[in-house]
């Protein structure tokens, strides 16, 4: 067994050296060398982790007038050369090739899910009090030490996890520790969901120095929409943060939560064009979830609004030079729900290991279990055994899309609420989503059965 381990690590080293050499050629002539790099990655991507995505990139490179070509070109004109090189290396070599190999080995050995990314909260503290956000109820009560965060990353890398995302609270409350972790783990890619108001020149200079950190700035629309939810002056602070990042040629994107009140703005041409002009290269989209006993249910997007976002984002993928991911409406591309360690999980600032950032129930603590022990816990195994929660992958979520599914799993695993301020009974939480599930079901079924629907049901990417 030890000999096989050493052989696998030797293969990894050979692949890493070869791919780093290939990546180093890109800057001299990206149009000529990107196809060569794709060919190299294909040779090493024996598990087919990104085979479908590579085909998209190959097609995009052939259309020099297309939006994907323009996005790729902008990574060379708008992003610092050393930052781009580090992120390319970490993503392609570690988050794709190494993850595909190590995670597959671990899945077979431990018979459990192994994630691609780990989302974790350095702190519950936040400098804002946004409407509909549970973090506002927690205050600064919880945080994980540098040593704990470092241990999570060390454990994750052994399993092939090289992508780490911070949330909170506001993660930039812990700027110094975030930079220290970037320094120590130069082989990882780090991202943070941040409100952007604490992103100043000094921190941007540190980002430029470590080269492996990219923020996703939360923004709820234009000034009126953003400030109405996040507080007066927030939108202007975000614009200033984006300006600071652009000046240093740093990669960044946006994070958008669409609600019943802002969906027309978030899904508009004007909004996306503005964000692209401001320098965003990617956009993570989420639908509002009524998590927390005091959560406002009237912010849940209607079925018609969710369909609007479904169609707008797919249209923009054909026309806008920005990478987008809608974590509910894109279930068709990943065979449904990605939580429970199937592709990602969440560790809150109290150390509770949760299946999803929106599912505040757990039967494991990072202070009591290793990551592997948590992945083998009853709650995570419930996810593993029940995924996908619906054969229609436009209904991926066990809370918002499939009535009572989450409550069943929580009951079976005897998981507990992790909300220290006001623990929420899982049946009460599910009840808040019943109407949304009922109204979305016929719409999702109609879309799923459209003959011209983008993305085939039986060939969705794993």
Secondary structure, DSSP 8 states (H G I E B T S, - for coil): -HHHHHHHHHHHHHHHHHHHHHHHTGGG-HHHHHHHHHHHHHHH-TT-SSHHHHHHHHHHHH-TTSHHHHHHHHHHHSS-HHHHHHHHIIIIIIIIIIHHHHHHHHHHHH-S---SEEEEESBS--S---TT-THHHHTT--B--HHHHHHHHHHHHHTT--EEEEESS-GGGGHHHHHHHHHH-TTSEEEEEE-STT--HHHHHHHHHH--EEEEEE--SSHHHHHHHH-TTHHHHHHHHHHHHHHTT--EEEEEEE-TTTHHHHTSHHHHHHHHHTT--EEEEEE----STT--GGGS--HHHHHHHHHHHHHHHHH-SSEEEETTTTGGGTTS--TTTTSEEEE-TT-BEESBTTB-EES-BTTTS-HHHHHTSHHHHHHHHH-SS-SSTTS--TTTTSTTHHHHHHHHHT-EE--SSS---HHHHHHHTHHHHHHHHHHHHHHHT-TT-SS-GGG---
